[in-house]
């Protein structure tokens, strides 16, 4: 082969090797290493000059612009106004990085790295990552890494280099790299860079104040505070400790809760954060687990009517349905509510538990410390089922689009959810279908959680026979069924709902007489009527002797306080109507449902009856089929001229599963009810520990008037703000701490 051919072949081989190296990632890295080795020798040396600044990059110098080289991705460089150079990212959703070849040999005396910028003409913020790399002998090791979100109006960004100088020889740093992050589907980010300077001290001239509000702020609220989406977030300093950490206090076998409110002010596009709270660690091996939910909102277009006795908070978007928080969260304008449940196991050690709430954006992580002080007391599992909530399975099935066995499984999840929040669901079904509700009565479904093993304390049965023989046969069959299964659940016959006539009173007395004359054990079936002890009208016959379970707030404190000492009668109250008791409506203050537990203790109440808990269609007023997750006006008697009542959220404390979810959703109102039920357990524990009088005095101080003591001419006596409730609860914790009577 001739010499000419050898030269051509060698050049061809070199060309092929060069192309291969350029195409392969490792090859590009080798080329960069070679470029750095030679470039470092040819680049001008920048040496320290007393107190002068060291200019690493100046867009006005051609040599500096020519020294920029891309390491990965693609960055377009174009001249900009004011002597700046505009860096625009490539099309791929990744980091697009460019690096300089000039770095001072001796920069250790300089403390601050300053990037001087021009305001960005685009409204979007820029995700900028700074990297400083060492010599190629260390295979381009990243010496420094920091990512920041630059606002469009930013004019400078300064970084403290002092910590970095302690860990590395300043002579090893050879490159400074800037990377722009492009989001999938997002616009190309741009950066107008003027200079990169090393300084001895921080700049005296501060950047101009931002012309736009911060796009995001973080707040923490208690679990009994209710605000709408556009309401200002109230300050609750009592919830924060000396170091601005969230400070909670509770007992074993209790669930504490807080609201994390992420308020978005700016209309500019915003990244979707991921919110996490790892288990809280403390003095023992058992951790405090957290559950996170995000709150859907319901629009109240017209406030609930005054017939509910409620001073409504007014129209607006109310957070209420709580959906498990999975993955990133899209922040809407205004308040975005994250609900956090903290479960304190019964076996947890007393002491301080600490954790960290993290709101992670692609460019930055916000952290909120949280501390839980667990007292030396255990709330009992028994006594949590305060509120008896009626529901209709056909409405539950229709809202979820299920029936048959699927509906049976869904009903069980509804019962579990209610039981975990201080309530129990009931449905008056006949003997052929009672067996399906046996696990709810026994407590078989509740194998975990604060109320584990507790079944429904009461259960309604229908006496739908028309004659005496039929009524007596049914009452006897029901009582035998409950006795045969060894249940502690007390059945009852719901004979009438708010009887409004003399004839209705007579029918109650007649059917009650039939039951009490039935063969044993049928004669022991209690009679349940939503009515007060005193007759509705003076000339009507008294129901005393016929009714066993009275359901009316007018019976408290009298005659319930006197009659329960000498009779087997039991006394409930019914729904909520300020100023007698807190409202269950959507546009009511957050402390209203919390009041139920305190009122129940004050008047030694046997139970609380709520007319509906899953009223997804207004069947009593011929309402249309609506989505309960978006429709707030659940009870409206104005349809067809039936009345003037409008109740937002009335009858709905549990929401049906949304698309993509299998189980029902709790409401924020159900969580407030749970808080009041747990407060009631503290009050009862204080009585067992010999401090019942102090606990009752505390309850009377918090709620001076309620039920029959309250007057329609006066506002509710309990505070609407959450702080007095929490102060009272902390006093109860001090009363019962260390009392061994309160242990399970």
Buried (B, 14 or more C-beta within 10 A) or exposed (E): EEEEEEEEEEEEEEEEEEEEBEEEEEBBBEEBBEEBEEBBEEBEEBEBEEEEBBBBBBBEBEEBBEBBBBBBBEBBBEEBEEEBBBBBBBEEEBBBBBBBBBBBEEBBBBBBBBBBBBBBEEEBBBBBBBBBBBBBEEEBEEBBEEBBBBBBBBBBBBBEBEEBBEEBEBBBBBBBBBBBBBBEEBEBBBBBBBBBBBBBEEEEEEBEEEEEEEBBBBBBBBBBBBBBBEBEBEEBEBBBEEEEBBBBBBBBBBBBBBBBBBBBEBEEEBBEBBBBBEBBBBEBEBBBBBBBBBBBBBBBEBBBBEEBBBBBBEBBBBBBBBBEBEEBBEBEEBBBBBBBBBBBBBEBBBEBBEBBBBBBBBBBEBEBBBBBBBBBBBBBBEBBBBBBBBBBBBBBBBBBEBEEEEBBEBBBBBBBBBBBBBBBBBBBBEEEEBEBBBBBBBBEBBEEBBBBBBBBBBBBBBBEBEEBEEBBBBBBBBBBBBEEEEBEBBBBBBBBBEBEEBEBBEBBBEBBBBBBEBEEBBBBBBBBBBBBBBBBEEEBEEBBEBBBBBBBBBBBBEBBBEBBEEEEBBBBBBBBBBBBBBBBBBBBBBBBBBBBBBBBBBBEBBBBBBBBBBBBBBEBBEBEEBEBBEBBBBBBBBBEEEEEBBBBBBBBBBBBBBEEEEBBBBBBBBBBBBBBBBBBBBBBBBBEBEBBEBBBEBBBEBBEBBBBBBEEEEEBBBBBBBBBBBEBBBBBBEBBBEBEEBBE
